[in-house]
Amino acid sequence: MTTSLFSVQVTRARDREQTEHLRTDGLLQTVGFRALLGAIFFSFLSGCGQVRRADYLPRIDPTPFVRPAGVEYSFGVLPLHNAVQLFETYQPLIDKINSDVSGFTLKLETARDYPNYEAKVRDRKLHFAMLNAHLIIPGEDHGYQIIARAGDMVRGLIVIPTGSNIRRIRDLKSASISFGARTDLPGTMMPKAFLRKYGLDVDKQTKPKYVGSQESALMNVYFGLSAAACVSDSTWNTFKKARPEVAQSLHVRWETEPLVGLGILVRDDAPYEHVWEVAKVLIELNESAGGREVLKAIGVSSFKPADAGTYDGVWEFLNDYRKRFGRTPALGDAE
């Protein structure tokens, strides 16, 4: 496992911002910040070169001056919503990054469900990938490096119909409960651990349904096909904006304790100068009005530098989860 240097070095770079500034097109650029980020990604590239893997894909030429124009990288996002809504939500992020970088572009990519999306990461088919916190280390084991994390904590929610007779957790016994996918941290694992803590074994005492996406889980409750749905708080907030007429018929009954949120990783054969540009745009999104609009659309307050230590609380959760359920999901686990 390779540890990102962002968390320490970007902070030091920010401390030097008072010394050297350049103004280009009305935006404040930081010379010290750019220099140190360059050093960070030199370390990133050097560290990546030390790992050899059997499933290593053909390397992208890291030399910026001989790379042909029109290079395109895939940017994977989690299949949280239906395909149309997902692309409407995340395409502004891709557009913003593309407008602020040069020499390459990003294209948005996802999959029909979590296992297929995670299989793309496992098989190294994505250049940049958004992953839930519990899959950061498995992602690194397949040749990815973390470059940023969402600035928000995540929670799991248990949603029931408005006016439901479900008052206590034990009222869910023998009931049908909908989930997006088994491998989803806030939408499945956290709610299942929460329910087990309070005496309900979802796998043995209820009828769990894995329906592919969290929005589908909510719609199952709306149509009376399930007594409850387990989703993340970010999905619920997005759903309320997109489907207010449906959301008003649903009610959040319980929520879990928070954990650190998702991470953004990059494949270790991507050119460091391109990785640097993408990470810089992500981390600085909350510094402009346009960037804040993009963040609002995807339900994230900011992106921040991260390393493995950022996820210590997640590893503690996973250890407890293994004790209760026997194992934790791996990348691309089949439904």
Secondary structure, DSSP 8 states (H G I E B T S, - for coil): ----SHHHHHHHHHHTTTT-EEEETTEEEEHHHHHHHHHHHHHHHHHHTT---TT--------TTTS-S-EEEEEE----S-HHHHHHHHHHHHHHHHHH--SEEEEEE--SSHHHHHHHHHTT--SEEEE-GGGHHHHHHTTEEEEEEESSEE-EEEEEETT-S--SGGGGTT-EEEES-TT-IIIIIHHHHHHHHTT--HHHHSEEEE-SSHHHHHHHHHTTS-SEEEEEHHHHHHHHHH-HHHHTTEEEEEE---EE--EEEEETTS-HHHHHHHHHHHHTGGGSHHHHHHHHHHT-S-EE---GGGGHHHHHHHHHHHHHHS----TT---
